[in-house]
Amino acid sequence: ILCGDNLETKMSLVFVIILVTLQFIFITTSENINQPRSCSRDESRYYNHNDVQEIVKFITSKDCNLDEKIIEKSEYLSKLVDHGCWCNTIEDDNLFNYNNDNNYNVQPQHGHPIDPVDKSCRTWHTCQKCVEQEVCEEHDSRIFQIAYHAESKTFACLPDLGSNCSYEKCLCTLNLAGAVYEKIKEGSKKYKRLEQKI
């Protein structure tokens, strides 16, 4: 049998726990409501030269007007490396390595691009190859940083103080990611027009 004081103490303790829980829920909900969406805040991320699909995801995440269903279904995000004759070069890390004699490995051509995205993949490949041959040294970093500026709605490669190699590789990769993003955006507009007709 519980004493009056003990019951009162337990009831007070339960009341305090409920109050603290409700405050936590309220604060957490308020923070989520007041927090800017991902597309409306500055952000920067680090990538490697062949992280094209991840960079495209970053770019699409900053476009609040894109339909998320289109983004999720886009083959350019899930199967970019299977697209056309040139996009498979994105995954091939051996394309930009030095051989045992410290000479740059040159890979064979892949044919004519089948569409604008494949052409952009070829341009990316050529750009990466030229940067590797003309700018990069074997010990240079291939990691770079891309920043999104919410106010101007632009993406930029941030310079690496150590060498121009990573910055130049970033420019090549950001150009390709931008071209893929434009194709996804175009698909989103077609999808919206189709939905409106239905």
C-alpha positions as CSV (number, residue, x, y, z in Angstrom):
1,I,0.0,0.0,0.0
2,L,1.4,3.4,-1.0
3,C,1.6,6.3,1.4
4,G,0.0,9.6,0.5
5,D,3.4,11.4,0.2
6,N,4.9,8.6,-1.8
7,L,2.0,8.6,-4.2
8,E,2.1,12.4,-4.5
9,T,5.9,12.2,-5.2
10,K,5.4,9.6,-7.9
11,M,2.5,11.6,-9.5
12,S,4.7,14.7,-9.5
13,L,7.5,12.8,-11.1
14,V,5.2,11.4,-13.8
15,F,3.9,14.9,-14.5
16,V,7.4,16.3,-14.8
17,I,8.4,13.5,-17.2
18,I,5.3,14.2,-19.4
19,L,6.0,17.9,-19.3
20,V,9.6,17.5,-20.4
21,T,8.6,15.1,-23.1
22,L,6.0,17.5,-24.5
23,Q,8.5,20.4,-24.4
24,F,11.0,18.2,-26.3
25,I,8.4,17.3,-28.9
26,F,7.4,21.0,-29.3
27,I,11.0,22.2,-29.5
28,T,11.9,19.5,-32.1
29,T,8.8,20.3,-34.1
30,S,9.5,24.0,-34.0
31,E,13.1,23.6,-35.1
32,N,12.0,21.5,-38.1
33,I,9.4,24.1,-39.0
34,N,11.8,27.0,-38.8
35,Q,14.7,25.2,-40.4
36,P,15.2,26.2,-44.0
37,R,14.8,23.5,-46.6
38,S,18.0,22.0,-48.0
39,C,17.4,23.9,-51.3
40,S,17.5,27.3,-49.6
41,R,20.7,27.2,-47.6
42,D,24.4,27.4,-48.5
43,E,26.3,24.2,-48.4
44,S,29.5,22.6,-49.6
45,R,30.6,19.1,-50.1
46,Y,33.8,17.1,-51.0
47,Y,33.9,14.8,-54.0
48,N,36.2,12.8,-56.2
49,H,36.5,13.3,-60.0
50,N,34.2,10.3,-60.7
51,D,31.5,11.1,-58.2
52,V,29.3,12.5,-61.0
53,Q,26.1,10.9,-59.9
54,E,26.5,12.1,-56.3
55,I,27.2,15.6,-57.5
56,V,24.0,15.5,-59.7
57,K,22.1,14.4,-56.6
58,F,23.6,17.4,-54.7
59,I,22.5,19.8,-57.6
60,T,19.0,18.4,-57.8
61,S,18.6,18.6,-54.0
62,K,19.0,22.4,-54.4
63,D,16.3,22.8,-57.0
64,C,13.0,23.1,-55.0
65,N,11.0,23.1,-58.2
66,L,12.0,19.6,-59.3
67,D,9.5,16.9,-58.8
68,E,11.0,14.4,-56.4
69,K,9.3,11.5,-58.3
70,I,11.2,12.4,-61.4
71,I,14.5,12.7,-59.6
72,E,14.0,9.2,-58.0
73,K,13.0,7.6,-61.4
74,S,15.7,9.3,-63.4
75,E,18.0,6.8,-65.2
76,Y,20.7,9.5,-65.2
77,L,21.0,9.1,-61.4
78,S,20.7,5.4,-61.2
79,K,22.4,4.2,-64.4
80,L,24.5,7.1,-65.8
81,V,27.5,4.9,-66.2
82,D,25.5,2.6,-68.5
83,H,24.4,5.5,-70.7
84,G,25.7,5.7,-74.3
85,C,29.3,5.1,-75.5
86,W,31.2,7.5,-73.1
87,C,29.5,7.6,-69.7
88,N,31.0,4.3,-68.8
89,T,34.4,6.0,-68.5
90,I,33.1,7.7,-65.3
91,E,33.6,4.5,-63.3
92,D,36.9,3.5,-64.8
93,D,39.6,4.7,-62.4
94,N,42.3,3.3,-64.6
95,L,41.7,5.9,-67.2
96,F,43.6,8.5,-65.2
97,N,46.4,6.5,-63.6
98,Y,50.1,6.5,-64.3
99,N,51.8,3.2,-65.3
100,N,55.0,1.7,-63.8
101,D,57.2,3.9,-66.1
102,N,55.4,7.0,-64.7
103,N,53.8,7.6,-68.1
104,Y,50.1,8.4,-68.3
105,N,47.9,5.5,-69.5
106,V,46.0,6.4,-72.6
107,Q,42.7,4.5,-73.2
108,P,41.1,3.8,-76.6
109,Q,38.2,5.8,-78.1
110,H,34.6,4.8,-77.4
111,G,32.8,5.8,-80.6
112,H,30.4,8.6,-81.4
113,P,28.2,10.0,-78.7
114,I,24.5,9.0,-79.0
115,D,23.0,12.1,-77.5
116,P,23.9,15.4,-75.6
117,V,24.5,13.6,-72.3
118,D,26.8,11.1,-73.9
119,K,28.6,14.0,-75.6
120,S,29.0,15.7,-72.2
121,C,30.5,12.4,-70.9
122,R,33.0,12.4,-73.8
123,T,33.8,16.1,-73.0
124,W,34.3,15.1,-69.3
125,H,36.6,12.3,-70.3
126,T,38.7,14.5,-72.6
127,C,38.8,17.3,-70.0
128,Q,39.9,14.8,-67.2
129,K,42.5,13.3,-69.5
130,C,43.9,16.7,-70.4
131,V,44.0,17.9,-66.8
132,E,45.7,14.7,-65.7
133,Q,48.3,15.1,-68.4
134,E,48.9,18.9,-68.3
135,V,48.1,20.0,-64.7
136,C,48.3,17.1,-62.3
137,E,51.3,15.5,-60.7
138,E,51.2,11.9,-59.4
139,H,51.0,13.0,-55.7
140,D,48.3,15.7,-56.3
141,S,44.9,15.3,-54.6
142,R,42.0,14.4,-56.8
143,I,39.5,15.4,-54.1
144,F,37.7,18.7,-54.5
145,Q,35.0,20.9,-52.9
146,I,31.8,22.1,-54.5
147,A,29.9,24.9,-52.9
148,Y,26.3,25.9,-53.3
149,H,25.4,29.6,-52.8
150,A,21.7,29.9,-52.0
151,E,21.3,33.6,-52.7
152,S,22.6,33.4,-56.3
153,K,21.5,29.7,-56.8
154,T,24.9,28.8,-58.2
155,F,27.5,26.1,-57.7
156,A,31.2,26.7,-57.7
157,C,34.4,24.7,-57.4
158,L,36.5,25.9,-54.5
159,P,40.2,26.3,-55.3
160,D,42.7,24.0,-53.6
161,L,45.6,25.9,-52.2
162,G,47.9,22.9,-52.7
163,S,47.6,22.5,-56.5
164,N,45.3,23.3,-59.5
165,C,44.8,19.6,-60.2
166,S,41.7,19.1,-58.0
167,Y,40.2,22.4,-58.9
168,E,40.6,21.7,-62.7
169,K,39.1,18.2,-62.2
170,C,36.2,19.8,-60.3
171,L,35.5,22.1,-63.2
172,C,35.4,19.2,-65.6
173,T,33.1,17.2,-63.3
174,L,30.8,20.1,-62.4
175,N,30.2,20.8,-66.2
176,L,29.1,17.1,-66.7
177,A,26.9,17.1,-63.6
178,G,25.3,20.4,-64.8
179,A,24.5,18.8,-68.2
180,V,23.0,15.8,-66.6
181,Y,21.0,18.0,-64.2
182,E,19.6,20.0,-67.2
183,K,18.4,16.7,-68.8
184,I,16.7,15.7,-65.5
185,K,15.1,19.1,-65.3
186,E,13.9,18.8,-68.9
187,G,12.3,15.4,-68.1
188,S,10.6,17.0,-65.1
189,K,9.0,19.7,-67.2
190,K,7.8,17.0,-69.7
191,Y,6.3,15.0,-66.8
192,K,4.5,18.1,-65.5
193,R,3.0,18.9,-68.9
194,L,1.9,15.3,-69.2
195,E,0.2,15.4,-65.8
196,Q,-1.6,18.6,-66.7
197,K,-3.1,17.0,-69.8
198,I,-4.4,14.0,-67.8
